[in-house]
Amino acid sequence: MENQNFIDYVKIHCRSGNGGGGSKHYRREKFIPKGGPDGGDGGRGGHIILKGNHQLWTLLHLKYRKHLKAEHGQAGGGSLKTGADGEDVIIDVPLGTVVKDAETAEVKFEITDHNQEYILTKGGRGGRGNNHFKSSVNQTPRYSQPGTPGLEEWNILELKLLADVGLVGFPNAGKSTLLAAISNAKPKIANYPFTTLKPNLGIVAYRDNRSFVMADIPGIIEGAHEGKGIGIRFLRHIERNSSLLFIIPANSDDVGKEYEILLNECRQYNPELLDKKRILAITKSDLIDDEIKDWILPTLPKIPYVFISSVTNYNLDKLKDLIWSSFM
């Protein structure tokens, strides 16, 4: 997934179709000059519908299509003919798409399953024909019901990546290098902070043809929950990961302290993140010897951990075993 093509936020204008009007028609045949009302109902206006698609990973296809307009319903006709419904506009979105009202920021719904459909903007109702209004005291009603107008609104679509494991760490901790080493992803890797500006996904192959999805999330800095650095733009992606793999380099000044800072940013953003299962991977372990490793051990948090090196492939299989046994 190319970074420039990863779009996780769009604002779209939705206009559903108007309902068609009911018909004011009367049955007229050669030998039935006064056959009574037979006006049909109008068709409903088209809906704007969102549909989950597990083959999509981004909202890029909506970046330049911000105005969605459905067709109007057709008017009813004589002989009780119902007008055609307006054609719906069905938009495929990736799993993990959250829909919010643009004015109130209220969450309307989430798309989490493949082929799940949800009506975002409902079309107007078709009006009833005059046939519905006949009675014993009014056998020839000269009126019908108009269709109701469609809705017009702005909505926000946010993508929260769905992954089995999310990588959490400071910039330059080795997250992208790890993802490239154990998956099919090709993230940008460089020796400067915030190399990763958009999340990357990779499928990690495991034993017996099994696999799991790993997400490389842009680096956290202290105060990220307040919007510092890249802020909540990436923190929201952590919410949808089933489990968290904390990444801290072995040459860090204090591995335990860095872990607590990362954990606190997650806590400040959303306390529910602390309910997720957590593993610690100490990266760049090829840069330290056994003496330094023994010095690091007492500072580690009480969660499963493993020393790894993505460059030398040290303990990468052990890491995958630990992830599978802990998370899957």
Backbone torsions as a table, in degrees:
resi	resn	phi	psi	omega
1	MET	NA	118.7	-179.9
2	GLU	-74.2	137.8	-177.6
3	ASN	-57.4	-42.2	-176.1
4	GLN	-69.3	-16.1	-179.8
5	ASN	-98.1	1.0	-179.4
6	PHE	-90.8	107.1	178.5
7	ILE	-113.6	120.5	-176.9
8	ASP	-118.2	12.4	-179.7
9	TYR	-152.5	123.3	173.8
10	VAL	-140.6	151.6	175.0
11	LYS	-117.5	122.1	-173.4
12	ILE	-122.8	147.0	176.9
13	HIS	-100.3	126.2	-176.1
14	CYS	-117.9	132.1	175.4
15	ARG	-133.6	113.1	178.7
16	SER	-83.1	166.7	-176.4
17	GLY	-79.3	150.5	173.9
18	ASN	-74.0	149.1	174.0
19	GLY	-74.7	145.0	178.4
20	GLY	-74.6	150.0	-179.6
21	GLY	-76.6	149.1	174.0
22	GLY	-71.6	158.3	-175.2
23	SER	-94.5	140.8	171.0
24	LYS	-103.0	83.2	-174.2
25	HIS	-128.2	150.7	-179.6
26	TYR	-126.7	142.9	-178.5
27	ARG	-70.0	121.8	179.0
28	ARG	-132.7	111.5	175.8
29	GLU	-128.9	172.5	-171.9
30	LYS	-56.6	-43.8	-177.5
31	PHE	-108.1	10.2	177.3
32	ILE	-130.7	78.0	-175.9
33	PRO	-70.1	-22.9	-179.6
34	LYS	-131.4	72.7	-174.2
35	GLY	-83.0	-5.0	179.5
36	GLY	92.1	173.0	-176.5
37	PRO	-70.7	137.7	175.0
38	ASP	-142.5	32.9	178.6
39	GLY	-72.6	131.2	-179.6
40	GLY	-85.2	168.4	-179.5
41	ASP	-80.7	153.6	174.0
42	GLY	-79.7	154.7	178.4
43	GLY	-80.2	153.9	179.1
44	ARG	-74.4	155.9	175.7
45	GLY	-73.4	155.7	-179.2
46	GLY	-68.4	145.1	176.8
47	HIS	-90.1	159.3	163.1
48	ILE	-100.7	117.8	-173.1
49	ILE	-121.1	135.5	172.5
50	LEU	-101.6	140.1	-177.1
51	LYS	-133.2	129.5	-179.7
52	GLY	-69.8	137.9	179.5
53	ASN	-138.8	113.4	-175.2
54	HIS	-74.7	-2.6	177.6
55	GLN	-92.2	-3.9	178.1
56	LEU	-101.4	143.3	179.3
57	TRP	-126.6	4.0	-174.7
58	THR	-153.0	162.7	176.3
59	LEU	-98.8	20.7	-176.5
60	LEU	-55.2	-37.5	-175.7
61	HIS	-67.5	-11.9	177.4
62	LEU	-103.8	-1.6	-177.0
63	LYS	-60.9	-39.4	-177.6
64	TYR	-111.2	16.2	176.3
65	ARG	-128.6	71.5	-170.8
66	LYS	-94.7	-2.8	179.1
67	HIS	-121.1	115.0	-179.1
68	LEU	-112.7	128.3	-176.8
69	LYS	-135.5	123.9	178.9
70	ALA	-92.5	162.9	-178.6
71	GLU	-77.0	154.8	174.9
72	HIS	-80.0	152.7	173.3
73	GLY	-74.5	153.9	-179.3
74	GLN	-88.7	153.5	178.8
75	ALA	-71.2	152.6	176.7
76	GLY	-71.2	166.6	-179.2
77	GLY	-130.2	-178.1	177.1
78	GLY	-69.3	173.5	-177.6
79	SER	57.3	33.2	177.8
80	LEU	59.8	28.8	178.6
81	LYS	-78.7	125.8	178.8
82	THR	-84.5	135.4	177.7
83	GLY	-66.1	152.3	179.9
84	ALA	-69.0	143.3	174.7
85	ASP	-69.5	148.0	173.7
86	GLY	-67.2	144.5	-178.2
87	GLU	-69.1	131.8	178.0
88	ASP	-73.0	152.7	170.9
89	VAL	-104.8	114.4	-177.8
90	ILE	-108.5	121.2	-176.5
91	ILE	-113.5	121.7	174.9
92	ASP	-76.5	136.7	177.3
93	VAL	-134.7	154.6	178.1
94	PRO	-69.3	154.9	175.7
95	LEU	-64.9	138.7	-176.0
96	GLY	99.1	7.6	179.0
97	THR	-79.2	126.5	178.1
98	VAL	-107.4	131.9	-178.1
99	VAL	-109.1	128.8	-179.2
100	LYS	-126.2	151.2	171.3
101	ASP	-70.9	128.8	-174.7
102	ALA	-67.1	-26.6	-177.7
103	GLU	-87.0	-41.7	-174.4
104	THR	-102.0	-13.1	-175.8
105	ALA	65.2	13.5	178.2
106	GLU	-72.5	133.8	178.6
107	VAL	-74.3	124.4	179.4
108	LYS	-88.1	-48.0	179.8
109	PHE	-169.7	172.2	176.5
110	GLU	-129.2	144.4	174.9
111	ILE	-101.6	114.0	-175.3
112	THR	-123.2	-10.9	-175.7
113	ASP	-123.4	148.8	177.9
114	HIS	-64.9	134.9	-179.5
115	ASN	69.2	5.3	174.0
116	GLN	-65.8	131.1	179.8
117	GLU	-117.2	143.7	178.3
118	TYR	-143.7	130.8	178.1
119	ILE	-76.3	112.7	179.7
120	LEU	-78.9	-49.4	-179.6
121	THR	-130.4	113.5	-172.9
122	LYS	-80.4	137.7	178.1
123	GLY	-73.1	159.5	179.6
124	GLY	-67.3	151.7	-179.4
125	ARG	-80.6	140.5	177.2
126	GLY	-71.0	144.2	179.4
127	GLY	-77.0	156.3	179.9
128	ARG	-88.7	141.9	178.6
129	GLY	-74.7	168.4	-175.1
130	ASN	-66.9	-14.6	177.2
131	ASN	-60.0	-29.1	-178.1
132	HIS	-72.0	-19.2	-170.6
133	PHE	-103.9	4.4	178.6
134	LYS	-73.8	148.4	179.3
135	SER	-153.7	179.4	-178.9
136	SER	-67.0	-25.0	-179.7
137	VAL	-101.5	-7.4	178.8
138	ASN	-143.2	81.6	-173.9
139	GLN	-82.0	-13.5	179.0
140	THR	-132.2	67.8	179.1
141	PRO	-60.6	132.7	-177.6
142	ARG	-103.3	32.0	179.6
143	TYR	-145.7	158.9	175.5
144	SER	-139.7	178.2	-176.0
145	GLN	-101.5	130.2	175.7
146	PRO	-73.4	158.9	174.9
147	GLY	-74.7	154.4	177.7
148	THR	-84.2	147.1	-179.1
149	PRO	-69.2	154.3	174.5
150	GLY	-73.2	177.4	-179.3
151	LEU	-101.4	152.6	176.6
152	GLU	-132.8	123.6	-174.1
153	GLU	-158.6	159.6	173.1
154	TRP	-104.0	137.3	178.2
155	ASN	-130.8	152.6	176.9
156	ILE	-110.0	131.6	174.9
157	LEU	-112.0	122.3	176.9
158	GLU	-119.0	137.4	178.4
159	LEU	-102.0	124.3	172.1
160	LYS	-113.1	112.6	-172.8
161	LEU	-58.3	137.2	174.4
162	LEU	-98.4	114.0	179.1
163	ALA	-143.9	157.1	178.6
164	ASP	-73.5	-39.7	-175.9
165	VAL	-133.6	128.2	175.7
166	GLY	-109.2	132.9	179.6
167	LEU	-86.7	124.9	-177.3
168	VAL	-121.8	125.7	179.7
169	GLY	-176.1	172.9	176.1
170	PHE	-74.2	163.2	174.2
171	PRO	-56.4	143.9	177.9
172	ASN	66.2	24.6	178.2
173	ALA	-82.9	-14.2	-179.8
174	GLY	106.2	17.2	-177.5
175	LYS	-65.7	-49.8	-178.1
176	SER	-64.8	-37.9	178.6
177	THR	-63.5	-40.9	177.7
178	LEU	-64.2	-46.0	-179.0
179	LEU	-60.6	-41.7	179.5
180	ALA	-66.6	-31.1	-176.0
181	ALA	-76.1	-32.0	-172.7
182	ILE	-115.5	2.9	-178.8
183	SER	-136.3	-174.4	178.6
184	ASN	-91.3	5.0	-177.8
185	ALA	-78.7	151.9	178.3
186	LYS	-126.1	67.7	-178.4
187	PRO	-72.5	158.7	176.0
188	LYS	-71.0	132.2	-178.1
189	ILE	-127.7	127.3	177.6
190	ALA	-156.3	163.7	-175.0
191	ASN	-94.1	56.1	172.3
192	TYR	-151.6	156.1	-175.8
193	PRO	-62.8	152.7	176.8
194	PHE	56.6	40.4	170.3
195	THR	-61.2	-42.3	178.5
196	THR	-89.5	114.8	179.4
197	LEU	-106.0	-15.0	177.6
198	LYS	-134.3	149.9	178.8
199	PRO	-62.8	147.6	174.0
200	ASN	-121.4	142.6	177.8
201	LEU	-112.9	142.9	175.2
202	GLY	-140.8	144.7	176.3
203	ILE	-97.0	120.2	-177.2
204	VAL	-96.8	118.6	178.1
205	ALA	-75.8	138.4	179.5
206	TYR	-126.9	-175.2	-175.8
207	ARG	-65.9	154.0	175.1
208	ASP	56.7	39.4	176.4
209	ASN	61.9	22.7	175.2
210	ARG	-92.5	163.4	-178.7
211	SER	-157.3	166.1	173.0
212	PHE	-146.9	160.2	-176.1
213	VAL	-100.1	130.7	179.6
214	MET	-118.2	138.2	-179.1
215	ALA	-115.5	125.4	173.8
216	ASP	-91.5	111.9	-174.3
217	ILE	-103.8	136.3	-179.2
218	PRO	-48.9	147.0	-172.7
219	GLY	-60.3	141.9	176.6
220	ILE	-86.7	146.2	166.3
221	ILE	-124.3	160.7	-179.6
222	GLU	-62.4	129.5	-176.3
223	GLY	93.3	9.6	-178.4
224	ALA	-61.8	-33.4	-178.9
225	HIS	-65.6	-17.5	176.6
226	GLU	-94.3	3.2	178.9
227	GLY	100.9	3.0	179.7
228	LYS	-71.5	152.6	-176.5
229	GLY	67.7	-129.1	175.6
230	ILE	-91.0	-11.2	169.9
231	GLY	58.8	-143.0	-172.2
232	ILE	-72.5	-5.9	177.2
233	ARG	-60.3	-32.0	179.2
234	PHE	-104.8	-25.4	-180.0
235	LEU	-60.0	-31.4	-179.1
236	ARG	-66.2	-26.2	178.7
237	HIS	-69.5	-29.7	179.5
238	ILE	-64.7	-30.0	-176.7
239	GLU	-58.5	-33.7	-172.8
240	ARG	-96.2	0.2	175.8
241	ASN	-79.5	137.2	-177.8
242	SER	-65.5	-33.0	-177.3
243	SER	-150.0	165.1	-174.0
244	LEU	-122.1	130.2	174.8
245	LEU	-110.7	107.1	-179.4
246	PHE	-79.9	132.3	-176.6
247	ILE	-115.7	117.3	178.5
248	ILE	-134.6	129.6	-178.5
249	PRO	-71.5	148.7	-178.2
250	ALA	-66.9	-25.4	-179.3
251	ASN	-88.6	15.3	175.4
252	SER	-67.4	152.5	179.0
253	ASP	-64.0	-37.9	-178.5
254	ASP	-153.4	101.4	-176.5
255	VAL	-61.6	-44.9	-179.0
256	GLY	-61.6	-41.2	-179.7
257	LYS	-67.3	-41.5	178.6
258	GLU	-61.8	-39.7	178.5
259	TYR	-61.3	-43.6	-179.1
260	GLU	-64.9	-36.4	177.8
261	ILE	-65.3	-45.9	178.8
262	LEU	-61.3	-44.0	-179.0
263	LEU	-64.4	-38.0	-179.8
264	ASN	-67.2	-37.3	176.8
265	GLU	-62.5	-40.5	176.7
266	CYS	-64.4	-41.4	-178.8
267	ARG	-64.8	-44.0	-178.4
268	GLN	-66.7	-34.2	-179.7
269	TYR	-74.8	-47.6	-179.5
270	ASN	-158.1	106.8	-177.6
271	PRO	-57.0	-23.0	-179.7
272	GLU	-67.6	-18.1	177.6
273	LEU	-62.7	-26.0	-179.1
274	LEU	-72.9	-11.3	177.2
275	ASP	-80.8	-11.9	-179.3
276	LYS	-77.5	151.2	176.1
277	LYS	-67.3	144.9	-175.1
278	ARG	-133.2	142.5	174.1
279	ILE	-132.4	149.1	177.6
280	LEU	-114.0	127.7	173.7
281	ALA	-114.8	121.5	177.7
282	ILE	-93.5	106.0	-174.2
283	THR	-85.7	173.9	177.5
284	LYS	57.0	34.4	-177.9
285	SER	-70.5	-11.8	175.0
286	ASP	-70.8	-10.7	-178.6
287	LEU	-91.4	-4.6	-177.6
288	ILE	-123.8	160.1	177.0
289	ASP	-105.0	-179.8	-176.4
290	ASP	-63.8	-30.8	-179.2
291	GLU	-66.3	-44.5	178.2
292	ILE	-67.6	-36.5	178.2
293	LYS	-61.2	-42.7	177.5
294	ASP	-63.7	-31.6	178.6
295	TRP	-72.6	-32.5	-179.5
296	ILE	-74.2	-36.2	-171.4
297	LEU	-50.5	-45.8	-178.6
298	PRO	-65.8	-17.3	-177.7
299	THR	-89.2	-6.8	-173.6
300	LEU	-75.9	146.1	177.9
301	PRO	-69.8	166.0	-176.8
302	LYS	-85.4	60.5	174.5
303	ILE	-134.8	162.1	177.5
304	PRO	-57.9	139.2	-178.5
305	TYR	-143.5	163.1	176.4
306	VAL	-155.3	140.3	173.7
307	PHE	-86.9	129.9	-177.4
308	ILE	-136.7	166.1	168.8
309	SER	-140.9	116.7	-179.8
310	SER	-73.9	-23.2	-179.1
311	VAL	-76.1	-42.5	-178.1
312	THR	-98.7	0.0	-177.6
313	ASN	65.2	20.8	-179.4
314	TYR	-68.5	121.4	174.4
315	ASN	65.1	18.1	179.5
316	LEU	-68.8	-37.9	175.9
317	ASP	-65.6	-37.5	177.8
318	LYS	-64.8	-37.7	177.7
319	LEU	-63.4	-44.6	179.5
320	LYS	-63.3	-39.0	176.6
321	ASP	-62.2	-42.0	-178.8
322	LEU	-66.6	-40.4	177.8
323	ILE	-63.1	-46.7	-176.8
324	TRP	-64.9	-42.6	-178.0
325	SER	-71.4	-27.3	-176.3
326	SER	-91.9	-35.9	-169.6
327	PHE	-109.3	-36.5	-169.1
328	MET	-83.7	NA	NA
